[in-house]
Amino acid sequence: MKGLANCHIALAASRKTDEMQAIIRKQGGTSSVRSLQGTVFLADHDVAADFKKAVTSKPDVFVFTTGIGTETLFRVAEKESFDEELHLALQQSTIAIRGYKTLSVLKKYGYEPDVRDEDGTTAGLINAMQDLDLLNKKVMVQLHGMDAPSLRAFLEEKQAKVEEILPYQHISVHEQDVLILLDELMNHVYEAVCFTTAIQARELFKVAEANHQKEALLNLFDEQVLAVSVGKVTTEELTSQGVKRVIYPEHERMGAMIMELAHHLKETRV
C-alpha cells in the first residue's frame, strides 16, 4: 500500500502547490490547497530609509534571520548608494545569523558570522547569543514578514537597544478563508495539514483563537490530524502555539516533507 493511500491532506502553502499535489497523488493520496500565506510584498522605498538610518547609527550587532531578507537589505543598500556605509558598519560590528540560507548570502558578500545558531531556529539563535554583552548595545534585527517576539524579549532582557527592520511586509489572509479550513478540520475532512512557513501556522492559530476554537484545534492536532512542517523554523512556530506532535523532514524541502508524511503513515499503519 502506498504511504498516503486513503489520506486527504490540506496544503497551507501558496507556492509549489502543483508539485506537492503531484507527489501526494503518486503516493496514493488526495489534497486541497487552503493557503494561509496571505501576501508578502517588498517595500523597497519604506525599508531603505529605515535601514540607512540603522546603518548610519553603526549598530554594535547585526542580526540576520533569513536569506531572502538579508539579500534584500544588501540590494537595497546598493540601489540607494549606501552600500559602502553598510560594509564599513558590518566590519566594525558583531554579526549574528539564523539559518543556512542566511549564511550563504553573507558568504556571497564576503562575510562570515561571528555567532550562528546550531539548528536553524530562533531558539537556537537566542542560545548562541547568550554570552554576548548586549547591555546598552545597539542591535539591528532583520525580520521577514512577521515579528519575532521571543528574540525581542531576549534582547530586551539583555537591555539592548533594538532596531527592527522588515524588508518584507506580510498581509494577513482573509479570515473567511481560514475559517473554511477550520470548519473542514472540525468536520474531520483531513488527515494532515502541511505548513511550509511559520506565517501559515501563526495565521491559523490567530484566527482560531479569535473565534474561540484554539483549544479544539490543539485537541485535533493531538488526537486526529497530523501537523506536518517543512522544517525547523515552521516546527518551532507550531510548537510555540501548543502543537505537541509535528512531523518534519531532516532536509527542509517541500517534497521531502510529503515523503516524510508518507513514511510516517506507512510505519504507523504497520
C-alpha positions as a Markdown table, in Angstrom:
| # | Residue | x | y | z |
|---|---|---|---|---|
| 1 | Met | 0.0 | 0.0 | 0.0 |
| 2 | Lys | 1.3 | 3.5 | -0.9 |
| 3 | Gly | 2.1 | 5.7 | 2.1 |
| 4 | Leu | -0.7 | 8.3 | 1.5 |
| 5 | Ala | -3.4 | 5.8 | 0.5 |
| 6 | Asn | -6.8 | 7.0 | 1.7 |
| 7 | Cys | -5.3 | 10.2 | 3.1 |
| 8 | His | -6.7 | 13.6 | 2.3 |
| 9 | Ile | -4.3 | 16.5 | 3.0 |
| 10 | Ala | -4.6 | 20.3 | 3.4 |
| 11 | Leu | -1.8 | 22.3 | 1.9 |
| 12 | Ala | -1.4 | 25.7 | 3.7 |
| 13 | Ala | 1.1 | 26.9 | 1.1 |
| 14 | Ser | 0.7 | 29.3 | -1.7 |
| 15 | Arg | 3.8 | 28.3 | -3.7 |
| 16 | Lys | 4.7 | 25.0 | -5.4 |
| 17 | Thr | 1.3 | 23.5 | -4.6 |
| 18 | Asp | 1.1 | 21.8 | -8.0 |
| 19 | Glu | 4.4 | 20.0 | -7.4 |
| 20 | Met | 3.3 | 18.9 | -3.9 |
| 21 | Gln | -0.1 | 17.7 | -5.1 |
| 22 | Ala | 1.6 | 15.6 | -7.8 |
| 23 | Ile | 3.8 | 13.9 | -5.2 |
| 24 | Ile | 0.8 | 13.3 | -3.0 |
| 25 | Arg | -1.1 | 11.7 | -5.9 |
| 26 | Lys | 1.9 | 9.4 | -6.6 |
| 27 | Gln | 1.8 | 8.3 | -3.0 |
| 28 | Gly | -1.9 | 7.4 | -3.3 |
| 29 | Gly | -3.3 | 10.5 | -1.5 |
| 30 | Thr | -5.5 | 13.4 | -2.3 |
| 31 | Ser | -5.2 | 17.1 | -1.4 |
| 32 | Ser | -6.8 | 20.5 | -1.3 |
| 33 | Val | -5.0 | 23.9 | -1.3 |
| 34 | Arg | -6.1 | 26.0 | 1.7 |
| 35 | Ser | -3.5 | 28.8 | 1.5 |
| 36 | Leu | -2.8 | 30.6 | 4.8 |
| 37 | Gln | 0.1 | 32.6 | 3.4 |
| 38 | Gly | -1.6 | 35.9 | 2.7 |
| 39 | Thr | 0.6 | 38.3 | 0.7 |
| 40 | Val | 4.2 | 39.2 | 1.3 |
| 41 | Phe | 5.4 | 42.3 | -0.6 |
| 42 | Leu | 8.7 | 44.1 | -0.8 |
| 43 | Ala | 8.6 | 47.7 | 0.4 |
| 44 | Asp | 11.9 | 48.9 | -1.0 |
| 45 | His | 11.2 | 52.6 | -0.6 |
| 46 | Asp | 9.9 | 52.2 | 3.0 |
| 47 | Val | 12.7 | 49.9 | 4.2 |
| 48 | Ala | 15.5 | 51.9 | 2.5 |
| 49 | Ala | 15.1 | 54.9 | 4.8 |
| 50 | Asp | 14.9 | 52.8 | 8.0 |
| 51 | Phe | 17.8 | 50.6 | 7.0 |
| 52 | Lys | 20.0 | 53.5 | 6.1 |
| 53 | Lys | 19.2 | 55.2 | 9.4 |
| 54 | Ala | 20.1 | 52.0 | 11.2 |
| 55 | Val | 23.4 | 51.5 | 9.3 |
| 56 | Thr | 24.4 | 55.2 | 9.9 |
| 57 | Ser | 23.9 | 54.7 | 13.6 |
| 58 | Lys | 26.6 | 51.9 | 13.4 |
| 59 | Pro | 25.0 | 49.1 | 15.3 |
| 60 | Asp | 27.2 | 47.0 | 17.7 |
| 61 | Val | 25.4 | 43.9 | 16.5 |
| 62 | Phe | 23.7 | 43.0 | 13.2 |
| 63 | Val | 21.2 | 40.1 | 13.4 |
| 64 | Phe | 20.1 | 38.5 | 10.2 |
| 65 | Thr | 17.4 | 35.9 | 10.3 |
| 66 | Thr | 16.5 | 34.9 | 6.7 |
| 67 | Gly | 18.5 | 34.5 | 3.5 |
| 68 | Ile | 16.0 | 36.4 | 1.3 |
| 69 | Gly | 15.7 | 39.3 | 3.8 |
| 70 | Thr | 19.5 | 39.6 | 4.1 |
| 71 | Glu | 19.9 | 39.6 | 0.3 |
| 72 | Thr | 17.2 | 42.3 | 0.1 |
| 73 | Leu | 19.0 | 44.6 | 2.5 |
| 74 | Phe | 22.3 | 44.3 | 0.7 |
| 75 | Arg | 20.5 | 45.0 | -2.6 |
| 76 | Val | 18.6 | 48.0 | -1.2 |
| 77 | Ala | 21.8 | 49.4 | 0.2 |
| 78 | Glu | 23.5 | 49.1 | -3.2 |
| 79 | Lys | 20.4 | 50.6 | -5.0 |
| 80 | Glu | 20.3 | 53.6 | -2.6 |
| 81 | Ser | 24.1 | 54.1 | -2.7 |
| 82 | Phe | 24.8 | 53.4 | 1.0 |
| 83 | Asp | 26.5 | 50.0 | 0.5 |
| 84 | Glu | 29.9 | 51.4 | 1.4 |
| 85 | Glu | 28.5 | 52.6 | 4.8 |
| 86 | Leu | 26.9 | 49.1 | 5.2 |
| 87 | His | 30.1 | 47.3 | 4.6 |
| 88 | Leu | 32.1 | 49.6 | 6.9 |
| 89 | Ala | 29.4 | 49.1 | 9.7 |
| 90 | Leu | 29.5 | 45.3 | 9.2 |
| 91 | Gln | 33.3 | 45.2 | 9.5 |
| 92 | Gln | 33.1 | 47.0 | 12.8 |
| 93 | Ser | 30.3 | 45.0 | 14.4 |
| 94 | Thr | 29.3 | 41.5 | 15.6 |
| 95 | Ile | 27.3 | 39.6 | 13.1 |
| 96 | Ala | 24.8 | 37.0 | 14.3 |
| 97 | Ile | 22.6 | 34.9 | 12.0 |
| 98 | Arg | 20.0 | 32.2 | 11.8 |
| 99 | Gly | 19.8 | 29.6 | 9.1 |
| 100 | Tyr | 22.0 | 28.1 | 6.3 |
| 101 | Lys | 20.4 | 30.3 | 3.6 |
| 102 | Thr | 21.4 | 33.4 | 5.6 |
| 103 | Leu | 24.9 | 32.1 | 5.8 |
| 104 | Ser | 25.1 | 31.5 | 2.1 |
| 105 | Val | 24.0 | 35.1 | 1.4 |
| 106 | Leu | 26.6 | 36.6 | 3.8 |
| 107 | Lys | 29.4 | 34.5 | 2.3 |
| 108 | Lys | 28.3 | 35.7 | -1.1 |
| 109 | Tyr | 29.0 | 39.3 | 0.1 |
| 110 | Gly | 32.3 | 38.3 | 1.7 |
| 111 | Tyr | 31.3 | 37.9 | 5.4 |
| 112 | Glu | 31.4 | 35.2 | 8.0 |
| 113 | Pro | 29.1 | 35.4 | 11.0 |
| 114 | Asp | 30.6 | 35.7 | 14.5 |
| 115 | Val | 27.6 | 34.0 | 16.0 |
| 116 | Arg | 25.2 | 31.5 | 14.4 |
| 117 | Asp | 22.5 | 29.0 | 15.5 |
| 118 | Glu | 23.1 | 25.3 | 15.5 |
| 119 | Asp | 19.7 | 24.2 | 14.4 |
| 120 | Gly | 18.1 | 26.8 | 12.2 |
| 121 | Thr | 15.6 | 28.1 | 14.8 |
| 122 | Thr | 15.1 | 31.3 | 16.6 |
| 123 | Ala | 15.6 | 29.5 | 19.9 |
| 124 | Gly | 18.9 | 28.2 | 18.6 |
| 125 | Leu | 20.0 | 31.8 | 17.7 |
| 126 | Ile | 19.0 | 33.1 | 21.1 |
| 127 | Asn | 21.0 | 30.3 | 22.7 |
| 128 | Ala | 24.0 | 31.1 | 20.6 |
| 129 | Met | 23.8 | 34.8 | 21.6 |
| 130 | Gln | 23.5 | 34.1 | 25.4 |
| 131 | Asp | 27.2 | 35.1 | 26.1 |
| 132 | Leu | 27.1 | 38.3 | 24.1 |
| 133 | Asp | 27.4 | 41.5 | 26.2 |
| 134 | Leu | 24.4 | 43.4 | 24.9 |
| 135 | Leu | 23.9 | 45.9 | 27.7 |
| 136 | Asn | 23.1 | 49.3 | 26.1 |
| 137 | Lys | 24.4 | 47.9 | 22.8 |
| 138 | Lys | 22.7 | 48.9 | 19.5 |
| 139 | Val | 21.3 | 45.8 | 17.9 |
| 140 | Met | 19.8 | 45.8 | 14.4 |
| 141 | Val | 17.5 | 42.8 | 13.7 |
| 142 | Gln | 16.4 | 41.9 | 10.2 |
| 143 | Leu | 13.0 | 40.2 | 10.2 |
| 144 | His | 10.9 | 38.7 | 7.4 |
| 145 | Gly | 7.2 | 39.1 | 7.1 |
| 146 | Met | 6.4 | 38.9 | 10.8 |
| 147 | Asp | 7.9 | 39.8 | 14.2 |
| 148 | Ala | 9.9 | 37.5 | 16.4 |
| 149 | Pro | 8.6 | 38.1 | 20.0 |
| 150 | Ser | 10.9 | 35.6 | 21.7 |
| 151 | Leu | 14.0 | 37.2 | 20.1 |
| 152 | Arg | 12.8 | 40.7 | 21.0 |
| 153 | Ala | 12.1 | 39.6 | 24.6 |
| 154 | Phe | 15.6 | 38.1 | 24.9 |
| 155 | Leu | 17.2 | 41.3 | 23.6 |
| 156 | Glu | 15.1 | 43.5 | 25.9 |
| 157 | Glu | 16.0 | 41.3 | 28.8 |
| 158 | Lys | 19.7 | 41.8 | 27.9 |
| 159 | Gln | 18.9 | 45.6 | 27.9 |
| 160 | Ala | 19.9 | 46.1 | 24.3 |
| 161 | Lys | 18.8 | 49.0 | 22.1 |
| 162 | Val | 16.8 | 47.2 | 19.4 |
| 163 | Glu | 16.1 | 48.4 | 15.9 |
| 164 | Glu | 13.9 | 46.0 | 13.8 |
| 165 | Ile | 14.0 | 46.1 | 10.0 |
| 166 | Leu | 11.3 | 44.3 | 7.9 |
| 167 | Pro | 12.4 | 44.2 | 4.3 |
| 168 | Tyr | 9.2 | 42.3 | 3.5 |
| 169 | Gln | 5.7 | 43.1 | 4.9 |
| 170 | His | 3.1 | 40.4 | 5.5 |
| 171 | Ile | -0.6 | 41.0 | 4.9 |
| 172 | Ser | -2.9 | 38.5 | 6.6 |
| 173 | Val | -5.2 | 36.2 | 4.6 |
| 174 | His | -8.9 | 36.9 | 4.7 |
| 175 | Glu | -10.3 | 35.5 | 7.9 |
| 176 | Gln | -13.1 | 33.8 | 6.0 |
| 177 | Asp | -10.6 | 31.7 | 4.1 |
| 178 | Val | -9.0 | 30.5 | 7.4 |
| 179 | Leu | -12.5 | 29.8 | 8.8 |
| 180 | Ile | -13.2 | 27.5 | 5.8 |
| 181 | Leu | -10.2 | 25.4 | 6.7 |
| 182 | Leu | -11.1 | 25.4 | 10.4 |
| 183 | Asp | -14.6 | 24.2 | 9.6 |
| 184 | Glu | -13.2 | 21.4 | 7.5 |
| 185 | Leu | -10.8 | 20.4 | 10.2 |
| 186 | Met | -13.6 | 20.3 | 12.8 |
| 187 | Asn | -15.6 | 18.1 | 10.4 |
| 188 | His | -12.7 | 15.7 | 10.0 |
| 189 | Val | -12.1 | 16.3 | 6.3 |
| 190 | Tyr | -8.3 | 16.0 | 6.5 |
| 191 | Glu | -5.8 | 13.5 | 8.0 |
| 192 | Ala | -3.0 | 16.0 | 7.8 |
| 193 | Val | -2.2 | 19.7 | 7.3 |
| 194 | Cys | 1.1 | 20.7 | 5.6 |
| 195 | Phe | 2.7 | 24.0 | 6.6 |
| 196 | Thr | 5.6 | 25.5 | 4.6 |
| 197 | Thr | 6.2 | 28.7 | 6.6 |
| 198 | Ala | 5.8 | 29.8 | 10.2 |
| 199 | Ile | 3.4 | 32.6 | 9.0 |
| 200 | Gln | 0.9 | 29.9 | 7.9 |
| 201 | Ala | 0.9 | 28.3 | 11.3 |
| 202 | Arg | 0.6 | 31.7 | 13.1 |
| 203 | Glu | -2.4 | 32.8 | 10.8 |
| 204 | Leu | -4.3 | 29.6 | 11.5 |
| 205 | Phe | -4.0 | 29.8 | 15.3 |
| 206 | Lys | -4.6 | 33.6 | 15.3 |
| 207 | Val | -8.0 | 33.1 | 13.7 |
| 208 | Ala | -8.8 | 30.0 | 15.8 |
| 209 | Glu | -8.1 | 31.9 | 19.0 |
| 210 | Ala | -10.2 | 34.9 | 17.8 |
| 211 | Asn | -13.1 | 32.6 | 17.2 |
| 212 | His | -12.6 | 30.6 | 20.4 |
| 213 | Gln | -11.5 | 27.5 | 18.6 |
| 214 | Lys | -7.8 | 27.2 | 19.6 |
| 215 | Glu | -8.3 | 24.6 | 22.3 |
| 216 | Ala | -10.4 | 22.5 | 19.9 |
| 217 | Leu | -7.8 | 22.8 | 17.2 |
| 218 | Leu | -5.0 | 21.8 | 19.5 |
| 219 | Asn | -7.0 | 18.7 | 20.5 |
| 220 | Leu | -7.4 | 17.8 | 16.9 |
| 221 | Phe | -3.7 | 18.0 | 16.3 |
| 222 | Asp | -3.1 | 16.0 | 19.4 |
| 223 | Glu | -5.5 | 13.2 | 18.6 |
| 224 | Gln | -6.6 | 13.1 | 15.0 |
| 225 | Val | -4.9 | 15.4 | 12.5 |
| 226 | Leu | -1.2 | 15.3 | 11.8 |
| 227 | Ala | 0.6 | 18.7 | 11.7 |
| 228 | Val | 3.3 | 18.5 | 9.1 |
| 229 | Ser | 6.1 | 21.1 | 8.8 |
| 230 | Val | 8.6 | 21.8 | 6.0 |
| 231 | Gly | 11.4 | 22.4 | 8.6 |
| 232 | Lys | 12.6 | 23.5 | 12.0 |
| 233 | Val | 11.5 | 27.2 | 11.9 |
| 234 | Thr | 7.9 | 26.3 | 11.0 |
| 235 | Thr | 8.0 | 23.5 | 13.6 |
| 236 | Glu | 9.2 | 26.0 | 16.2 |
| 237 | Glu | 6.1 | 28.2 | 15.5 |
| 238 | Leu | 3.7 | 25.2 | 15.6 |
| 239 | Thr | 5.3 | 24.1 | 18.9 |
| 240 | Ser | 5.1 | 27.6 | 20.3 |
| 241 | Gln | 1.3 | 27.6 | 19.5 |
| 242 | Gly | 0.9 | 24.4 | 21.6 |
| 243 | Val | 1.1 | 21.7 | 19.0 |
| 244 | Lys | 2.8 | 18.7 | 20.6 |
| 245 | Arg | 3.1 | 16.4 | 17.6 |
| 246 | Val | 4.8 | 17.7 | 14.5 |
| 247 | Ile | 6.3 | 15.7 | 11.6 |
| 248 | Tyr | 9.1 | 17.3 | 9.6 |
| 249 | Pro | 11.9 | 16.1 | 7.3 |
| 250 | Glu | 15.6 | 16.3 | 8.1 |
| 251 | His | 16.2 | 18.4 | 5.0 |
| 252 | Glu | 14.0 | 21.4 | 4.5 |
| 253 | Arg | 12.3 | 20.7 | 1.2 |
| 254 | Met | 8.6 | 20.6 | 0.3 |
| 255 | Gly | 9.0 | 17.2 | -1.5 |
| 256 | Ala | 10.9 | 15.8 | 1.5 |
| 257 | Met | 8.0 | 17.0 | 3.8 |
| 258 | Ile | 5.4 | 15.0 | 1.8 |
| 259 | Met | 7.6 | 11.9 | 1.7 |
| 260 | Glu | 8.3 | 12.2 | 5.5 |
| 261 | Leu | 4.5 | 12.2 | 6.0 |
| 262 | Ala | 4.1 | 9.2 | 3.7 |
| 263 | His | 6.8 | 7.3 | 5.6 |
| 264 | His | 5.3 | 8.2 | 8.9 |
| 265 | Leu | 1.8 | 6.9 | 7.9 |
| 266 | Lys | 3.2 | 3.8 | 6.4 |
| 267 | Glu | 5.1 | 3.0 | 9.6 |
| 268 | Thr | 2.2 | 3.8 | 11.9 |
| 269 | Arg | -0.2 | 1.7 | 9.9 |
| 270 | Val | 2.1 | -1.3 | 10.0 |
